[in-house]
């Protein structure tokens, strides 16, 4: 059984999903991916991730906010981070905290920041 921390990446942009997965895998995490909200919820239930990275706007479910609300209902302790083109300041003004996001990673993703934050959350468990 692996003791690697599991991270689920949910985004409808395959390039973002693959680049984030490659960085996480190379940094000692076990990364799972999903290209839609529906796939993301299925993967969340199947893989039981320690941390989730979720895009806000996806095709089959109106928003990552809906996906996050469902995940937070099922497993309230799992940190879910928003992957978005909006920054922290904008996220605060549009009320993203009501969805239960633990934070925001702005696209294009700063991989050093991503690894630092995820590393802190992984150690806290």
C-alpha positions as CSV (number, residue, x, y, z in Angstrom):
1,X,0.0,0.0,0.0
2,X,1.3,3.4,-1.0
3,X,1.9,6.1,1.6
4,X,2.0,8.8,-1.0
5,X,-0.5,11.6,-0.6
6,X,-3.3,11.4,-3.2
7,X,-4.2,14.5,-5.2
8,X,-7.2,14.6,-7.5
9,X,-7.0,17.2,-10.4
10,X,-10.4,18.1,-12.0
11,X,-10.2,20.4,-15.0
12,X,-11.7,20.3,-18.5
13,X,-8.4,21.5,-20.0
14,X,-6.2,18.4,-20.7
15,X,-3.0,20.4,-21.0
16,X,-3.5,21.8,-17.5
17,X,-4.4,18.4,-16.1
18,X,-1.4,16.7,-17.6
19,X,1.1,19.4,-16.6
20,X,-0.1,19.5,-13.0
21,X,-0.2,15.7,-12.8
22,X,3.4,15.5,-14.1
23,X,4.7,17.9,-11.5
24,X,2.8,16.2,-8.7
25,X,3.9,12.7,-9.8
26,X,7.5,13.9,-10.0
27,X,7.3,15.4,-6.6
28,X,6.2,12.3,-4.8
29,X,2.4,12.6,-4.9
30,X,0.0,10.2,-6.4
31,X,-2.1,12.2,-8.8
32,X,-5.5,11.2,-10.3
33,X,-7.2,13.2,-13.0
34,X,-10.7,13.9,-14.3
35,X,-11.7,16.0,-17.3
36,X,-15.2,16.9,-16.1
37,X,-17.2,17.5,-13.0
38,X,-19.0,14.2,-13.4
39,X,-15.7,12.3,-13.8
40,X,-14.3,14.3,-10.9
41,X,-17.0,13.2,-8.5
42,X,-16.6,9.6,-9.7
43,X,-12.8,9.8,-9.1
44,X,-13.3,11.5,-5.8
45,X,-15.5,8.6,-4.6
46,X,-13.2,6.0,-6.0
47,X,-9.7,7.3,-5.1
48,X,-10.5,9.0,-1.7
49,X,-7.9,11.8,-2.3
50,X,-6.2,13.7,0.4
51,X,-6.4,17.0,-1.6
52,X,-8.4,18.1,-4.6
53,X,-7.6,20.7,-7.2
54,X,-10.8,21.8,-9.1
55,X,-11.5,24.1,-12.0
56,X,-14.4,26.5,-11.5
57,X,-16.0,26.4,-15.0
58,X,-16.6,23.1,-16.6
59,X,-18.9,21.8,-19.3
60,X,-21.1,19.1,-17.8
61,X,-21.8,20.7,-14.4
62,X,-22.3,24.4,-14.2
63,X,-19.3,25.0,-12.0
64,X,-16.5,23.5,-9.9
65,X,-18.4,25.2,-7.1
66,X,-21.2,22.6,-7.4
67,X,-18.7,19.8,-7.5
68,X,-16.9,21.2,-4.4
69,X,-20.1,21.5,-2.5
70,X,-20.9,17.9,-3.1
71,X,-17.4,16.8,-2.2
72,X,-17.5,18.9,1.0
73,X,-20.9,17.3,1.9
74,X,-19.5,13.8,1.5
75,X,-16.0,14.4,3.0
76,X,-15.9,17.8,4.8
77,X,-12.3,17.5,5.9
78,X,-10.8,17.2,2.4
79,X,-9.1,20.4,1.3
80,X,-10.3,21.5,-2.1
81,X,-8.4,24.2,-4.0
82,X,-9.8,26.2,-6.9
83,X,-7.8,26.2,-10.2
84,X,-8.9,29.4,-12.0
85,X,-7.9,32.4,-14.0
86,X,-9.2,34.5,-11.2
87,X,-6.9,35.5,-8.3
88,X,-7.3,35.4,-4.5
89,X,-8.7,39.0,-4.4
90,X,-11.3,38.4,-7.0
91,X,-12.2,35.0,-5.4
92,X,-12.9,36.8,-2.1
93,X,-15.1,39.4,-3.8
94,X,-17.3,36.9,-5.6
95,X,-17.8,34.7,-2.5
96,X,-16.0,31.6,-3.5
97,X,-15.4,30.7,0.2
98,X,-19.1,29.8,0.4
99,X,-18.3,26.8,-1.9
100,X,-15.7,25.5,0.6
101,X,-12.5,26.1,-1.3
102,X,-9.4,26.1,0.8
103,X,-7.6,28.5,-1.5
104,X,-7.0,29.5,-5.1
105,X,-4.3,28.6,-7.6
106,X,-4.3,31.1,-10.4
107,X,-3.8,29.8,-14.0
108,X,-1.2,29.5,-15.3
109,X,-0.3,27.6,-12.2
110,X,2.9,28.6,-10.2
111,X,4.2,25.1,-9.6
112,X,6.6,26.2,-6.8
113,X,3.6,27.7,-4.9
114,X,1.4,24.7,-5.6
115,X,4.0,22.3,-4.3
116,X,4.6,24.4,-1.2
117,X,0.9,24.7,-0.3
118,X,0.0,21.1,-1.0
119,X,3.1,20.0,0.9
120,X,1.9,21.9,4.0
121,X,-1.5,20.4,3.7
122,X,-0.1,16.9,3.2
123,X,2.1,17.2,6.3
124,X,-0.8,18.5,8.4
125,X,-2.7,15.3,8.1
